[in-house]
Structures are given as C-alpha cells and as structure tokens.
Amino acid sequence: MTIASTTLPPPSLTRPRGIGVLAIATGIAGFALLASHPGGAATDFAGVLKEEAANRVADAVVHGGFVVVLALQTVCYAILSARLGLTRAAVMAALVFFAFGAAFLSGSMLIDGLMTPAIAVRYVAKPDKIEAARTLFVLMGTAISFLMPIGLAFQSAAVAAWGWALTATGPRGIGLTALGIGAVMMAAMVAGFATMNVLALMAGIAGTAVWAVLAGIALLRMQP
C-alpha cells in the first residue's frame, strides 16, 4: 500500500512576500507617526508642562506606535538577514546593530512619550512644585539627548551594512541606495548630537522609514 505525499519546499526557500509587505507597511507607518508627532509652542516651563499634559494621549500613541514599529521591523529584518545569509559578517553586524539601535530608541520613546507626559500631568496643577518638575524634565531630557542619537547611529550603521550585503547578493540598486541612506543618517546623527538639532534627529527617523520600504521591496524581489 502506497501513501501519497506532497513534498513542500523548505520554508527558507519560499518567497517572503508577506514579510516584504509588512516591512513596507512599517515604513509608511513610520512616516505617518512622524507627521503626527505633537508640536509645541510654549515659551516657558509652565507652558511646557501644560502642553505635555494636554498631549498625553497623542504622545502615547505616537511614541508607543514607534516602539511597535521597531518590534515589527526587527522581525522583518531578521527574515531579510536570513535570506542574505547570517554567516556573512556584514549581515550579522547589520542585524545586531539594528537590535541595539531599537533598544536605545525604545528607551527614548518610553521616556519622551510616556514618562514625560505622565510627570507633567502630576505637576501641572502644583505650581509650588514646579522646580521639582523642572529637575525631572532636565534629567529625562538629558537621557533622551543621548538615547535617541545613539540609537539612530546604530541603525544608520545597520542600514549601511545591509546595503553593503545587498550590493553583493540581492538587488544591487537597493544596496547602493541603502549605503547612501546609511551615510546620510550617520552624518545627520553626528550633526544632531553636536548641535542638539531636532530636525537632524527627525531626518534620521525618516531615513529608517525609507529603508524599511526599500527592505520590503528587496524581500519582494528576492527569488525563492
């Protein structure tokens, strides 16, 4: 008696279309969250407290959303790295650098989007405690000023490393573009860290969103 069986290709040989689409979606989500980031026009610390308290929900959605996006992108990039070959030094370095960057950025997002507004809500109605609030804001602002540029610097190195790997194995045009994006992001992070320029940091986040779209396209174009 013969039992018919169906031979399926190993999972590693199938085309990861769903992961490619997910990567593109996270890039688009990154742009949307960046555009939705609450602004501020306060000219004194009391005004800053009021703005942070008023924008608590919006801050939580935007910054919490970025943390979710980073988690999903880590999954997508792990699949991309497996496709490119984890035994290659550039690919392994890219995945490790991105993971370190995601950890630093998640810490920055947690402080900026959740802790800061929560403390503002606690102190906004206590004018006699405003100096205590100012001290906490200085502490959190200092932490953010290191966490965000360091995280984005790690991610810029990751993008460049994946670009290098793609120039050898994968869509060469995407690889060269990724190398350029990584270099621009690193330059922006150096400038942003030296001058504390918020626009430079935002440019770095935009660069990670562009790379997510390119990585998704690369995954869609890879042959099984």
N, C-alpha and C positions, 0 to 999 in steps of 0.2 A: 504494500500500500504506500503510495507516494503522497506526501503532503506538500501542496503548492505553497511557495513562499515568495514574498515580494522583497527584492533587495533594494534598500534605500541608501542613498549616498550618505556618507558621514556628515554630521551637522556642520563641520568645519568647511565642507566643500559646497554648501548651499549658499546662494547669493543672499546677503543680509539686507533685503530691501526694507523690511520694517525698521531695522536699526538706522538705516540711512535716512528714511523719512523722519524718524524720531530726532535724529541729530539736527536736521534742517528745522524741525519744529522748535527745538530748544534755542536755535539761533534766532528765529523770528520772535520767540517769547522773550529772549534777552533784550532785543531792540524795543519791544513793547513795554517791558518793565522799566527800561532805562528812560523811555519817553514819559512814563507815568510817575517818575520819581518826584515827590513833593518838593516844591521850591520854597525859598524863604526870603522875606524882605525886611526882617526885623533889624533894627539899628542898635538895640541894647539887649542886655542879657534877659531882662524881664520879658521882652518881646520874643526872644528865642524860646524861652520856657513855654509861653503861650502857644507859639506855632508848633512846637514839638508835641505838646499835649493835644492840640486840635487835630494834628495829622497822625495821631497814634495808629488808627486803623489802616490808613493808606500806607504808612511806613511799614507796618507789619506785613501787609500784602505784598508790597514791592520787594522788601528785603527777604522775607520768608520765601517768596517766589524765586528769588535768585538762588537761595540755598537748594530748593527743589531742582531747579535747572542744573545746578552744578552736579547734583547727585545723578541725574539722568544722563548728563554729558559724560560723566565718569564711566557709566555703563557703555555708552556708545563708543567711547574712545578705547575702552578695553577690548571691544569687538574689533575695532579698526586695527589695534595693535596686534591682536591675534592673527588677523588677516595678513598683516605686513611681516609678521614673524617676531615673536617675543625673544628669540635668541639673538636678534640684532641689537647692538649696543644703542644705536640711536632710537630705536623703537622703545626699548625698555626705559631709557632715560626720559623719553617724552612722557610715558605713562606715569613714571614716578614723579617727575616734575609737576605734571598736572595735578596729581593727587595731593602733593604738598601745597600747591597753589590753591586748590579747592579748600583745603583745611584752613589756611590763613584767611582766605576770602570769607568763608563761612563764619569765622570768628568775628571778622569785621562787620559782616551783615547782622550778626546777632547783637552786637553792641550798638551799632548805628540804628538799626530798625526796630529793635525790641526793647533793649535795656534803656537807651536814652529817652525814648518817649515815655516809658513807664516811670522813670525817675522824674521826668518833667510833670507828669500828672500828679505825682505825690507832692511836689514842692510848689506848683504853680499858685496854689491858694494859700501859701505860707510865706508872705513877704519877709517875715522876720528870719526865715531860714534860707534866704536867697544865697548867702555866702557859702553855706554848706552845699547847696545845689551847684554853685559855680565851681567849687573844688571837684565835685564828682564829674562835672562836664569836662573840666580840664583833663582829668585822668582818662576818661573814656575817649576824648578827642585825641589825646596823645597815643593811646593804644591803636585807634583807627588809622592814625597817620603813619604807623609802621605796618600794621597788618595788611592794609589794602595794597600799598605799592609792592610789598614783598610778595604777596600772593599773586599779583598780576605779573611781577617779574618772573616768578617761577612758571606761570602759564605762558608767558611770551617765549621763554626758553623751550617749553614743551611744543608750542606751535612750530617753532623753527626746527626742532628735532624731527617732528613728524614730516615737515616739509622736506627735510633732507632725505628721509627714508622714502618718501613718495617720488622723489626725483630719480631714485634708482629702481624702485618697484612700485608701480602704480601710475596714475595719471601725472605725467611729468609737469604739465602746465599748472595743475593744482599744487604740486610740490613747490614749484618756484614761487607761486603766489604766496603760499604759506611761509616760505622763507622770508619774503618781503614783509609780510604782516608781522611775523615774529620780531624782525629787526625794528620796524616802526614802533611796535608796542614797547620793546625794551627801551628805545630812545625816549618815548613818552613817559615811561615809568621813572627813568633817571631824571628827566626834567621835572616831573611832578613831585618826586621826592625832594629834589633840591629846592624847588620854589613853592612847594605845597599848593600847586596849581590844580584846582578841582577839575578843570576841563581836560587836563592831560590824563588824569585818572579815568575820567569818563571815556576818553578816547581808547584807553586800554580795555575797558569793558566792552566797548563797541567792537574792538578787534577780536575779542574772544567770540562774540556773536557771529562775526563774519567767518571766522574759522569753523565754527560749528556747521554753518551752511556748506562750506567747502568740504568739510569732512563727510557730511551726509552725501554730497554729490559723488565724492570719491568712493564711498561704500556702494552707492547705486551703480557705479560704472565698473566695479571690480567683477571680473569673470569668476564663476564658480570653479 
